[in-house]
Amino acid sequence: MNQFNSLEDIFEAFDRLKVLVVGDVMIDSYLWGKTSRISPEAPVPIVNVVKREKRLGGAANVALNVQAMGALPLLCSVIGDDKDGADYLRLMEEKGLPTEGIVQSPERVTTIKHRIIAGGQQLLRVDAEIEHNLIDYEERHLEERFLQLLGQADVVIFEDYDKGVFSEQNIRRFLELANQHGVPSVIDPKKKNFLSYVGCTLFKPNLKELKEGLKAEFADENLPAFEDAVEELQQRLQVKQVLVTLSERGVFVADGAEKTYIGAHRRSISDVSGAGDTVISIAALCMALKTSLPFMAGLSNLGGGLVCEQVGVVPVDRQRLFEEALRIGLFKTHEHRVA
């Protein structure tokens, strides 16, 4: 565990880190408009367009959070060799994200989620995506890019959205490579590959994903059953360190048999979108610095809460996070441990 003398030391150390983010990327497309009448052609509202916007989503939003915290994100993924793929690369360049880890394939389409919003609410979402696994040459190119970037990385985030970039085979291979290079691996899982991350360093599901992944049925308030599920997860994945986000009840972190609950901070919640991306980004940075797990969980929890105050998917505000962490004395930790 690294020794830091202050919160300032930790935040300054973030600036020196490089974070490899591998996983499913996408474009979040928004069309805002006004509606005042129903179409004569069908019982649907007519939306007059006021504004359009495209944003980086999926693993790319994790990269933006890493960047917002001062570290350098190295993004690795597969997109389509199509118009949306060109838009995606343009958006990366606009945000100052390096693009050498992105593989373009004519066999895939770039995942894009179109949202139509009027009167302050979403009326419709139209998705274009392919969810099947990568074909052989895509796998080979992705592994080449991954290995090329891994040599530069202090930590690697696996960001799984079940869009086909990850398979049981390449997860095993990528974890093997990370372990060979001594690079800690932090996992943000989804349902399909949930139990494939054997031998990772830190596993971060939310409570719903934990239940679905283990096919476990228990009430959210049943802490003994919840802790039993975490122990089962530790055994099945051969992982000591597990961080579970508990929504409005905060976070839980296990380090072997040591368990820590950290409560949520009172917030004016506007939108929970992107909170998980913020949590995994901050957790990975803390893992790279080898901070204590309770500190990592506390700072991640604080960051996730802050982005929930914003509308839409936005990266964390580093300065505000620092000020909040300083105000509550997070550096001294405020955990509740369970023997």
C-alpha positions as CSV (number, residue, x, y, z in Angstrom):
1,M,0.0,0.0,0.0
2,N,1.4,3.4,-1.0
3,Q,1.8,6.0,1.7
4,F,0.3,9.4,1.0
5,N,0.5,12.3,3.5
6,S,-2.6,14.1,2.3
7,L,-5.6,14.1,0.0
8,E,-3.7,16.6,-2.2
9,D,-0.9,14.0,-2.7
10,I,-3.4,11.4,-4.0
11,F,-5.0,13.8,-6.4
12,E,-1.6,15.0,-7.7
13,A,-0.6,11.3,-8.2
14,F,-3.7,10.8,-10.4
15,D,-2.1,13.1,-12.9
16,R,0.8,10.7,-13.5
17,L,-1.4,7.6,-14.2
18,K,-2.3,5.9,-17.5
19,V,-5.5,3.9,-17.6
20,L,-6.2,1.3,-20.2
21,V,-10.0,1.1,-20.8
22,V,-11.1,-1.9,-22.9
23,G,-14.7,-2.7,-23.7
24,D,-17.9,-1.8,-25.6
25,V,-18.1,1.8,-26.8
26,M,-21.1,3.6,-28.3
27,I,-22.4,7.0,-29.3
28,D,-25.2,8.6,-27.3
29,S,-27.3,10.7,-29.7
30,Y,-29.8,13.3,-28.5
31,L,-32.5,15.1,-30.4
32,W,-34.2,17.8,-28.4
33,G,-37.4,19.3,-29.7
34,K,-40.8,20.8,-28.9
35,T,-44.1,19.1,-29.3
36,S,-47.5,20.8,-29.4
37,R,-49.7,18.5,-31.6
38,I,-50.4,14.9,-32.5
39,S,-49.6,13.6,-36.0
40,P,-52.6,13.1,-38.3
41,E,-50.9,10.0,-39.6
42,A,-50.7,8.1,-36.3
43,P,-51.4,8.7,-32.6
44,V,-47.9,10.0,-31.9
45,P,-46.5,13.5,-31.1
46,I,-44.9,15.6,-33.8
47,V,-41.5,16.8,-32.5
48,N,-40.0,20.0,-34.0
49,V,-36.2,19.8,-33.7
50,V,-34.5,22.4,-31.6
51,K,-31.1,20.9,-31.0
52,R,-29.0,17.7,-31.9
53,E,-26.0,16.4,-30.0
54,K,-23.8,13.3,-30.1
55,R,-21.7,12.2,-27.1
56,L,-19.2,9.5,-26.4
57,G,-20.9,6.6,-24.4
58,G,-20.2,3.2,-22.9
59,A,-16.5,2.6,-22.2
60,A,-15.7,5.9,-23.8
61,N,-17.6,7.7,-20.9
62,V,-15.4,5.8,-18.5
63,A,-12.4,7.2,-20.4
64,L,-13.8,10.7,-20.1
65,N,-14.2,10.2,-16.3
66,V,-10.5,9.0,-16.1
67,Q,-9.5,12.1,-18.1
68,A,-11.6,14.4,-15.9
69,M,-9.7,13.0,-12.9
70,G,-6.4,14.1,-14.5
71,A,-5.1,10.7,-15.7
72,L,-4.5,9.7,-19.3
73,P,-7.1,7.2,-20.7
74,L,-6.0,4.6,-23.3
75,L,-9.2,3.4,-24.9
76,C,-9.3,0.0,-26.7
77,S,-12.4,-1.3,-28.6
78,V,-14.0,-2.3,-31.9
79,I,-16.3,-0.1,-33.9
80,G,-17.8,-0.2,-37.3
81,D,-16.1,1.1,-40.4
82,D,-19.1,3.3,-41.1
83,K,-20.4,6.8,-40.9
84,D,-21.1,6.5,-37.2
85,G,-17.6,5.1,-36.7
86,A,-16.2,8.2,-38.4
87,D,-18.3,10.3,-36.0
88,Y,-17.1,8.3,-33.1
89,L,-13.4,8.9,-33.9
90,R,-14.1,12.6,-34.5
91,L,-15.7,12.8,-31.1
92,M,-12.7,11.2,-29.5
93,E,-10.3,13.6,-31.2
94,E,-12.5,16.6,-30.1
95,K,-12.2,15.3,-26.5
96,G,-8.4,14.8,-26.8
97,L,-8.6,11.0,-26.4
98,P,-6.0,8.9,-28.2
99,T,-7.5,6.7,-30.9
100,E,-4.7,4.2,-31.5
101,G,-6.5,1.5,-29.5
102,I,-9.7,1.6,-31.7
103,V,-10.2,-1.2,-34.3
104,Q,-12.6,-0.4,-37.2
105,S,-14.3,-3.4,-38.9
106,P,-16.6,-3.5,-41.9
107,E,-18.3,-6.5,-40.4
108,R,-19.8,-4.5,-37.5
109,V,-21.9,-1.4,-37.0
110,T,-21.0,1.3,-34.5
111,T,-23.4,1.2,-31.6
112,I,-25.5,4.3,-31.4
113,K,-28.5,5.1,-29.2
114,H,-30.8,7.8,-30.5
115,R,-32.9,9.6,-27.9
116,I,-35.8,11.9,-28.8
117,I,-36.6,14.3,-26.0
118,A,-39.4,16.9,-25.8
119,G,-41.1,18.6,-22.9
120,G,-38.4,17.4,-20.5
121,Q,-39.0,13.7,-21.1
122,Q,-37.7,11.0,-23.4
123,L,-40.3,10.1,-26.0
124,L,-38.4,7.4,-27.9
125,R,-35.1,5.6,-28.1
126,V,-33.8,4.0,-31.3
127,D,-30.8,1.7,-31.1
128,A,-28.5,0.5,-33.9
129,E,-26.1,-2.2,-32.7
130,I,-24.6,-5.7,-33.2
131,E,-24.4,-7.8,-30.1
132,H,-22.7,-11.0,-31.4
133,N,-19.1,-11.8,-30.5
134,L,-16.2,-10.5,-32.5
135,I,-15.0,-12.6,-35.5
136,D,-11.4,-14.0,-35.6
137,Y,-9.6,-11.2,-37.3
138,E,-11.4,-8.6,-35.1
139,E,-10.2,-10.6,-32.0
140,R,-6.7,-10.6,-33.3
141,H,-6.6,-6.9,-34.0
142,L,-8.1,-6.1,-30.7
143,E,-5.6,-8.2,-28.8
144,E,-2.7,-6.5,-30.7
145,R,-4.0,-3.1,-29.7
146,F,-4.6,-4.2,-26.1
147,L,-1.1,-5.6,-25.8
148,Q,0.4,-2.5,-27.3
149,L,-1.3,-0.2,-24.8
150,L,-1.0,-2.6,-21.8
151,G,2.8,-1.9,-21.6
152,Q,2.0,1.8,-20.9
153,A,-0.8,1.2,-18.4
154,D,-0.9,1.5,-14.6
155,V,-4.3,-0.2,-14.4
156,V,-6.8,-1.7,-16.8
157,I,-10.6,-1.3,-16.7
158,F,-12.8,-4.0,-18.3
159,E,-16.0,-2.1,-19.3
160,D,-18.6,-4.7,-20.4
161,Y,-22.0,-3.6,-21.9
162,D,-22.8,-7.0,-23.5
163,K,-22.3,-5.6,-27.0
164,G,-20.0,-8.3,-28.2
165,V,-16.5,-6.9,-27.6
166,F,-15.9,-9.4,-24.7
167,S,-16.1,-13.2,-24.9
168,E,-15.1,-15.8,-22.3
169,Q,-12.1,-16.5,-24.5
170,N,-10.7,-13.0,-24.8
171,I,-11.5,-12.1,-21.2
172,R,-9.3,-15.0,-20.1
173,R,-6.6,-14.0,-22.5
174,F,-6.6,-10.3,-21.5
175,L,-6.6,-11.0,-17.8
176,E,-3.7,-13.4,-18.3
177,L,-1.7,-10.7,-20.1
178,A,-2.5,-8.1,-17.5
179,N,-1.4,-10.4,-14.7
180,Q,1.8,-11.2,-16.6
181,H,2.6,-7.5,-16.9
182,G,1.7,-6.9,-13.2
183,V,-1.1,-4.5,-14.1
184,P,-4.2,-4.6,-11.8
185,S,-7.5,-5.3,-13.5
186,V,-10.8,-3.7,-12.5
187,I,-14.0,-5.1,-13.8
188,D,-17.4,-3.5,-14.5
189,P,-19.4,-6.5,-15.5
190,K,-22.7,-7.3,-17.3
191,K,-24.8,-10.4,-17.2
192,K,-23.5,-12.5,-20.1
193,N,-19.8,-12.7,-19.0
194,F,-20.4,-12.2,-15.3
195,L,-18.5,-15.2,-14.1
196,S,-15.8,-15.2,-16.7
197,Y,-13.4,-12.7,-14.9
198,V,-11.5,-15.4,-12.9
199,G,-8.3,-14.0,-11.4
200,C,-9.1,-10.3,-11.7
201,T,-7.9,-7.8,-9.1
202,L,-11.2,-5.9,-8.3
203,F,-14.7,-6.8,-9.3
204,K,-17.4,-4.1,-9.2
205,P,-21.0,-5.1,-9.8
206,N,-24.1,-3.3,-8.6
207,L,-26.6,-5.2,-6.4
208,K,-28.9,-6.1,-9.3
209,E,-26.0,-7.5,-11.4
210,L,-24.7,-9.5,-8.3
211,K,-28.1,-11.1,-7.9
212,E,-28.5,-11.9,-11.6
213,G,-25.0,-13.1,-12.1
214,L,-25.2,-15.5,-9.2
215,K,-28.9,-16.3,-9.7
216,A,-29.4,-15.4,-6.1
217,E,-32.7,-14.4,-4.6
218,F,-32.7,-12.2,-1.5
219,A,-34.3,-9.0,-0.2
220,D,-32.0,-5.9,-0.6
221,E,-32.1,-5.4,3.1
222,N,-31.0,-8.9,3.9
223,L,-27.4,-8.2,4.7
224,P,-26.3,-11.7,5.8
225,A,-27.6,-13.2,2.5
226,F,-25.9,-10.3,0.6
227,E,-22.6,-11.0,2.3
228,D,-22.9,-14.7,1.6
229,A,-23.4,-13.8,-2.1
230,V,-20.2,-11.7,-2.1
231,E,-18.3,-14.6,-0.5
232,E,-19.6,-17.0,-3.1
233,L,-18.5,-14.4,-5.8
234,Q,-15.0,-14.2,-4.2
235,Q,-14.6,-18.0,-4.3
236,R,-16.0,-18.4,-7.9
237,L,-13.8,-15.7,-9.4
238,Q,-10.8,-16.3,-7.1
239,V,-10.8,-12.6,-6.3
240,K,-10.2,-11.0,-2.9
241,Q,-11.5,-7.5,-3.6
242,V,-15.1,-6.8,-4.4
243,L,-16.9,-3.4,-4.6
244,V,-20.7,-3.5,-4.8
245,T,-22.7,-0.3,-5.4
246,L,-25.9,-0.3,-3.4
247,S,-27.7,2.7,-5.0
248,E,-29.2,5.0,-2.4
249,R,-27.6,2.9,0.4
250,G,-24.0,3.6,-0.7
251,V,-21.3,1.0,-1.3
252,F,-19.9,-2.2,0.2
253,V,-16.3,-3.3,-0.2
254,A,-14.8,-6.7,0.7
255,D,-11.1,-7.3,1.0
256,G,-10.8,-11.0,1.7
257,A,-12.8,-11.5,4.9
258,E,-12.8,-7.8,5.9
259,K,-16.0,-6.0,5.0
260,T,-16.8,-2.3,4.9
261,Y,-20.1,-0.5,4.4
262,I,-20.0,3.2,3.4
263,G,-23.3,5.0,3.4
264,A,-24.6,7.3,0.6
265,H,-24.3,11.1,1.1
266,R,-27.5,13.1,1.0
267,R,-27.9,14.4,-2.6
268,S,-30.4,16.2,-4.8
269,I,-30.6,13.4,-7.4
270,S,-31.3,14.6,-10.9
271,D,-30.1,11.6,-13.0
272,V,-28.3,8.4,-12.0
273,S,-27.0,7.9,-15.6
274,G,-23.3,7.5,-15.7
275,A,-22.8,7.1,-11.9
276,G,-21.4,3.6,-12.4
277,D,-18.9,4.9,-14.9
278,T,-17.6,7.4,-12.4
279,V,-17.4,4.9,-9.6
280,I,-15.3,2.4,-11.7
281,S,-13.0,5.2,-13.0
282,I,-12.2,6.5,-9.5
283,A,-11.8,2.9,-8.1
284,A,-9.3,2.1,-10.9
285,L,-7.2,5.1,-10.2
286,C,-7.1,4.3,-6.5
287,M,-6.2,0.7,-7.3
288,A,-3.3,1.9,-9.4
289,L,-2.1,4.0,-6.4
290,K,-2.6,1.1,-4.0
291,T,-4.7,3.3,-1.6
292,S,-6.6,1.5,1.1
293,L,-9.8,-0.1,-0.1
294,P,-12.1,1.9,2.3
295,F,-10.6,5.1,0.9
296,M,-11.1,3.9,-2.6
297,A,-14.7,2.9,-1.9
298,G,-15.4,6.2,-0.1
299,L,-14.0,8.4,-2.9
300,S,-15.7,6.4,-5.6
301,N,-19.0,6.6,-3.7
302,L,-18.6,10.3,-3.3
303,G,-17.9,10.8,-7.0
304,G,-20.8,8.6,-8.1
305,G,-23.1,10.7,-5.9
306,L,-21.9,14.0,-7.3
307,V,-22.6,13.1,-11.0
308,C,-26.1,12.1,-10.0
309,E,-26.8,15.8,-9.3
310,Q,-26.2,16.5,-13.0
311,V,-28.7,15.9,-15.8
312,G,-27.5,13.4,-18.4
313,V,-24.2,11.5,-18.6
314,V,-21.4,13.8,-17.6
315,P,-17.9,13.1,-16.2
316,V,-17.1,13.9,-12.6
317,D,-16.0,17.4,-11.6
318,R,-12.5,16.7,-10.1
319,Q,-12.2,20.0,-8.2
320,R,-15.7,19.6,-6.6
321,L,-14.9,16.0,-5.7
322,F,-11.6,17.1,-4.0
323,E,-13.4,19.8,-2.0
324,E,-16.1,17.4,-0.9
325,A,-13.6,14.7,0.1
326,L,-11.6,17.4,2.0
327,R,-14.8,18.7,3.7
328,I,-15.8,15.3,5.1
329,G,-12.3,14.2,6.1
330,L,-12.2,11.3,3.7
331,F,-8.4,11.0,3.8
332,K,-8.8,9.8,7.5
333,T,-11.5,7.3,6.2
334,H,-14.9,7.1,7.7
335,E,-15.7,3.4,7.2
336,H,-17.8,0.9,9.2
337,R,-16.0,-2.4,9.3
338,V,-17.6,-5.8,10.0
339,A,-15.4,-8.5,11.6
